[in-house]
Amino acid sequence: MKNNIYYYPAIFTPEDTGYTVSFPDFPGCYTQADTLEEAYQYAADAIGLYAQNEKGDFDLPDATFHDVDILESGEFFALVAFNKTEYLKRNSTKAVKKTLTIPSWLNELAEKEKINFSNTLQIALMEKLNLS
């Protein structure tokens, strides 16, 4: 499976309470949090919210190098990892209907055992994609 992890520089600005995070590669994208740990977590979510378009696709640019001269006093750069797969698992729970074909004998056996086809397919796809 293709690597769905992207790394972007973020500017962390300490505030009186917590941190504000901005992204040079995503103009106008900001988040804030009470703790540094939350700021890192919210930063990845902010990237996902900012980069996902109306169709559900992502416009993820290549990360660019930024000179530390743009930092104000007290600010610092840190790389934020955006894992597209993990983001979608947490935030895209919309069900999609699929039509599939299986041999009738297999269908009869599975129905007799009251097997949930949707759940079985989801489990098999996650195993196949090494997501389990």
Contact map, one row per residue, 1 for C-alpha under 8 A:
111000000000000000000000000000000000000000000000000000000000000000000000000000000000000000000000000000000000000000000000000000001100
111100000000000000000000000000000000000000000000000000000000000000000000000000000000000000000000000000000000000000000000000000000000
111110000000000000000000000000000000000000000000000000000000000000000000000000000000000000000000000000000000000000000000000000000000
011111000000000000000000000000000000000000000000000000000000000000000000000000000011100000000000000000000000000000000000000000000000
001111100000000000000000000000000000000000000000000000000000000000000000000000001111000000000000000000000000000000000000000000000000
000111110000000000000000000000000000000000000000000000000000000000000000000000001111000000000000000000000000000000000000000000000000
000011111000000000000000000000000000000000000000000000000000001000000000000000111100000000000000000000000000000000000000000000000000
000001111100000000000010100000000000000000000000000000000000001100000000000000111100000000000000000000000000000000000000000000000000
000000111110000000000011100000000000000000000000000000000000001111000000000011110000000000000000000000000000000000000000000000000000
000000011111000000001111000000000000000000000000000000000000000000000000000011110000000000000000000000000000000000000000000000000000
000000001111100000001111000000000000000000000000000000000000000000000010001111000000000000000000000000000000000000000000000000000000
000000000111110000111100000000000000000000000000000000000000000000000000001111000000000000000000000000000000000000000000000000000000
000000000011111000111000000000000000000000000000000000000000000000000000011100000000000000000000000000000000000000000000000000000000
000000000001111111110000000000000000000000000000000000000000000000000000011000000000000000000000000000000000000000000000000000000000
000000000000111111110000000000000000000000000000000000000000000000000000000000000000000000000000000000000000000000000000000000000000
000000000000011111000000000000000000000000000000000000000000000000000000000000000000000000000000000000000000000000000000000000000000
000000000000011111100000000000000100000000000000000000000000000000000000000000000000000000000000000000000000000000000000000000000000
000000000000011111110000000000011111000000000000000000000000000000000000000000000000000000000000000000000000000000000000000000000000
000000000001111011111000000000011111001000000000000000000000000000000000000000000000000000000000000000000000000000000000000000000000
000000000001111001111100000001111000001000000000000000000000000000000000000000000000000000000000000000000000000000000000000000000000
000000000111100000111110000001110000001000100000000000000000000000000000000000000000000000000000000000000000000000000000000000000000
000000000111000000011111010111100000000000000000000000000000000000000000000000000000000000000000000000000000000000000000000000000000
000000011110000000001111111111000000000000000000000000000000000000000000000000000000000000000000000000000000000000000000000000000000
000000001110000000000111111000000000000000000000000000000000000001000000000000000000000000000000000000000000000000000000000000000000
000000011000000000000011111000000000000000000000000000000000101100000000000000000000000000000000000000000000000000000000000000000000
000000000000000000000111111110000000000000000010010000000000000000000000000000000000000000000000000000000000000000000000000000000000
000000000000000000000011111110000000000000000000000000000000000000000000000000000000000000000000000000000000000000000000000000000000
000000000000000000000110011111000000000000000000000000000000000000000000000000000000000000000000000000000000000000000000000000000000
000000000000000000000110011111100000000000000110010000000000000000000000000000000000000000000000000000000000000000000000000000000000
000000000000000000011110000111110000000000100100000000000000000000000000000000000000000000000000000000000000000000000000000000000000
000000000000000000011100000011111000001001100100000000000000000000000000000000000000000000000000000000000000000000000000000000000000
000000000000000001111000000001111100001001000000000000000000000000000000000000000000000000000000000000000000000000000000000000000000
000000000000000001110000000000111111011001000000000000000000000000000000000000000000000000000000000000000000000000000000000000000000
000000000000000011100000000000011111011000000000000000000000000000000000000000000000000000000000000000000000000000000000000000000000
000000000000000001100000000000001111111000000000000000000000000000000000000000000000000000000000000000000000000000000000000000000000
000000000000000001100000000000001111111100000000000000000000000000000000000000000000000000000000000000000000000000000000000000000000
000000000000000000000000000000000011111110000000000000000000000000000000000000000000000000000000000000000000000000000000000000000000
000000000000000000000000000000001111111111000000000000000000000000000000000000000000000000000000000000000000000000000000000000000000
000000000000000000111000000000111111111111100000000000000000000000000000000000000000000000000000000000000000000000000000000000000000
000000000000000000000000000000000001111111110000000000000000000000000000000000010000000000000000000000000000000000000000000000000000
000000000000000000000000000000000000111111111000000000000000000000000000000000000000000000000000000000000000000000000000000000000000
000000000000000000000000000000111000011111111100000000000000000000000000000000000000000000000000000000000000000000000000000000000000
000000000000000000001000000001100000001111111110000000000000000000000000000000010000000000000000000000000000000000000000000000000000
000000000000000000000000000000000000000111111111000000000000000000000000000000011110000000000000000000000000000000000000000000000000
000000000000000000000000000000000000000011111111100000000000000000000000000000000100001000000000000000000000000000000000000000000000
000000000000000000000000000011100000000001111111110000000000000000000000000000000000000000000000000000000000000000000000000000000000
000000000000000000000000010010000000000000111111111000000000000000000000000000000100000000000000000000000000000000000000000000000000
000000000000000000000000000000000000000000011111111100000100000000000000000000000101001000000000000000000000000000000000000000000000
000000000000000000000000000000000000000000001111111100000000000000000000000000000000000000000000000000000000000000000000000000000000
000000000000000000000000010010000000000000000111111110000000000000000000000000000000000000000000000000000000000000000000000000000000
000000000000000000000000000000000000000000000011111110000111000000000000000000000000000000000000000000000000000000000000000000000000
000000000000000000000000000000000000000000000001111111111110000000000000000000000000000000000000000000000000000000000000000000000000
000000000000000000000000000000000000000000000000011111111110000000000000000000000000000000000000000000000000000000000000000000000000
000000000000000000000000000000000000000000000000000111111000000000000000000000000000000000000000000000000000000000000000000000000000
000000000000000000000000000000000000000000000000000111111000000000000000000000000000000000000000000000000000000000000000000000000000
000000000000000000000000000000000000000000000000000111111100000000000000000000000000000000000000000000000000000000000000000000000000
000000000000000000000000000000000000000000000000000111111110000000000000000000000000000000000000000000000000000000000000000000000000
000000000000000000000000000000000000000000000001001110011111000000000000000000000000000000000000000000000000000000000000000000000000
000000000000000000000000000000000000000000000000001110001111100000000000000000000000000000000000000000000000000000000000000000000000
000000000000000000000000000000000000000000000000001000000111110000000000000000000000000000000000000000000000000000000000000000000000
000000000000000000000000100000000000000000000000000000000011111000000000000000000000000000000000000000000000000000000000000000000000
000000000000000000000000000000000000000000000000000000000001111100000000000000000000000000000000000000000000000000000000000000000000
000000111000000000000000100000000000000000000000000000000000111110000000000000000000000000000000000000000000000000000000000000000000
000000011000000000000000100000000000000000000000000000000000011111000000000000000000000000000000000000000000000000000000000000000000
000000001000000000000000000000000000000000000000000000000000001111100000000000000000000000000000000000000000000000000000000000000000
000000001000000000000001000000000000000000000000000000000000000111110100000000000000000000000000000000000000000000000000000000000000
000000000000000000000000000000000000000000000000000000000000000011111100000000000000000000000000000000000000000000000000000000000000
000000000000000000000000000000000000000000000000000000000000000001111110000010000000000000000000000000000000000000000000000000000000
000000000000000000000000000000000000000000000000000000000000000000111110000000000000000000000000000000000000000000000000000000000000
000000000000000000000000000000000000000000000000000000000000000001111111000000000000000000000000000000000000000000000000000000000000
000000000010000000000000000000000000000000000000000000000000000000011111101100000000000000000000000000000000000000000000000000000000
000000000000000000000000000000000000000000000000000000000000000000000111111000000000000000000000000000000000000000000000000000000000
000000000000000000000000000000000000000000000000000000000000000000000011111000000000000000000000000000000000000000000000000000000000
000000000000110000000000000000000000000000000000000000000000000000000001111100000000000000000000000000000000000000000000000000000000
000000000011110000000000000000000000000000000000000000000000000000000011111110000000000000000000000000000000000000000000000000000000
000000000011100000000000000000000000000000000000000000000000000000000010011111000000000000000000000000000000000000000000000000000000
000000001111000000000000000000000000000000000000000000000000000000010000001111100000000000000000000000000000000000000000000000000000
000000001111000000000000000000000000000000000000000000000000000000000000000111110000000000000000000000000000000000000000000000000000
000000111100000000000000000000000000000000000000000000000000000000000000000011111000000000000000000000000000000000000000000000000000
000000111100000000000000000000000000000100110000000000000000000000000000000001111100000000000000000000000000000000000000000000000000
000011110000000000000000000000000000000000010000000000000000000000000000000000111110000000000000000000000000000000000000000000000000
000011110000000000000000000000000000000000011011000000000000000000000000000000011111001000000000000000000000000000000000000000000000
000111000000000000000000000000000000000000010000000000000000000000000000000000001111111000000000000000000000000000000000000000000000
000111000000000000000000000000000000000000000001000000000000000000000000000000000111111100000000000000000000000000000000000000000000
000100000000000000000000000000000000000000000000000000000000000000000000000000000011111110000000000000000000000000000000000000000000
000000000000000000000000000000000000000000000000000000000000000000000000000000000011111111000000000000000000000000000000000000000000
000000000000000000000000000000000000000000001001000000000000000000000000000000000111111111110000000000000000000000000000000000000000
000000000000000000000000000000000000000000000000000000000000000000000000000000000001111111111000000000000000000000000000000000000000
000000000000000000000000000000000000000000000000000000000000000000000000000000000000111111111000000000000000000000000000000000000000
000000000000000000000000000000000000000000000000000000000000000000000000000000000000011111111000000000000000000000000000000000000000
000000000000000000000000000000000000000000000000000000000000000000000000000000000000001111111000000000000000000000000000000000000000
000000000000000000000000000000000000000000000000000000000000000000000000000000000000001111111100000000000000000000000000000000000000
000000000000000000000000000000000000000000000000000000000000000000000000000000000000000111111110000000000000000000000000000000000000
000000000000000000000000000000000000000000000000000000000000000000000000000000000000000000011111000000000000000000000000000000000000
000000000000000000000000000000000000000000000000000000000000000000000000000000000000000000001111100000000000000000000000000000000000
000000000000000000000000000000000000000000000000000000000000000000000000000000000000000000000111110000000000000000000000000000000000
000000000000000000000000000000000000000000000000000000000000000000000000000000000000000000000011111000000000000000000000000000000000
000000000000000000000000000000000000000000000000000000000000000000000000000000000000000000000001111100000000000000000000000000000000
000000000000000000000000000000000000000000000000000000000000000000000000000000000000000000000000111110000000000000000000000000000000
000000000000000000000000000000000000000000000000000000000000000000000000000000000000000000000000011111000000000000000000000000000000
000000000000000000000000000000000000000000000000000000000000000000000000000000000000000000000000001111100000000000000000000000000000
000000000000000000000000000000000000000000000000000000000000000000000000000000000000000000000000000111110110000000000000000000000000
000000000000000000000000000000000000000000000000000000000000000000000000000000000000000000000000000011111110000000000000000000000000
000000000000000000000000000000000000000000000000000000000000000000000000000000000000000000000000000001111111000000000000000000000000
000000000000000000000000000000000000000000000000000000000000000000000000000000000000000000000000000000111111100000000000000000000000
000000000000000000000000000000000000000000000000000000000000000000000000000000000000000000000000000001111111110000000000000000000000
000000000000000000000000000000000000000000000000000000000000000000000000000000000000000000000000000001111111111000000000000000000000
000000000000000000000000000000000000000000000000000000000000000000000000000000000000000000000000000000011111111100000000000000000000
000000000000000000000000000000000000000000000000000000000000000000000000000000000000000000000000000000001111111110000000000000000000
000000000000000000000000000000000000000000000000000000000000000000000000000000000000000000000000000000000111111111100000000000000000
000000000000000000000000000000000000000000000000000000000000000000000000000000000000000000000000000000000011111111100000000000000000
000000000000000000000000000000000000000000000000000000000000000000000000000000000000000000000000000000000001111111100000000000000000
000000000000000000000000000000000000000000000000000000000000000000000000000000000000000000000000000000000000111111100000000000000000
000000000000000000000000000000000000000000000000000000000000000000000000000000000000000000000000000000000000011111110000000000000000
000000000000000000000000000000000000000000000000000000000000000000000000000000000000000000000000000000000000011111111001000000000000
000000000000000000000000000000000000000000000000000000000000000000000000000000000000000000000000000000000000000001111111000000000000
000000000000000000000000000000000000000000000000000000000000000000000000000000000000000000000000000000000000000000111111100000000000
000000000000000000000000000000000000000000000000000000000000000000000000000000000000000000000000000000000000000000011111110000000000
000000000000000000000000000000000000000000000000000000000000000000000000000000000000000000000000000000000000000000011111111000000000
000000000000000000000000000000000000000000000000000000000000000000000000000000000000000000000000000000000000000000111111111100000000
000000000000000000000000000000000000000000000000000000000000000000000000000000000000000000000000000000000000000000001111111110000000
000000000000000000000000000000000000000000000000000000000000000000000000000000000000000000000000000000000000000000000111111111000000
000000000000000000000000000000000000000000000000000000000000000000000000000000000000000000000000000000000000000000000011111111100001
000000000000000000000000000000000000000000000000000000000000000000000000000000000000000000000000000000000000000000000001111111110000
000000000000000000000000000000000000000000000000000000000000000000000000000000000000000000000000000000000000000000000000111111111000
000000000000000000000000000000000000000000000000000000000000000000000000000000000000000000000000000000000000000000000000011111111111
000000000000000000000000000000000000000000000000000000000000000000000000000000000000000000000000000000000000000000000000001111111111
000000000000000000000000000000000000000000000000000000000000000000000000000000000000000000000000000000000000000000000000000111111110
100000000000000000000000000000000000000000000000000000000000000000000000000000000000000000000000000000000000000000000000000011111110
100000000000000000000000000000000000000000000000000000000000000000000000000000000000000000000000000000000000000000000000000001111111
000000000000000000000000000000000000000000000000000000000000000000000000000000000000000000000000000000000000000000000000000001111111
000000000000000000000000000000000000000000000000000000000000000000000000000000000000000000000000000000000000000000000000001001100111
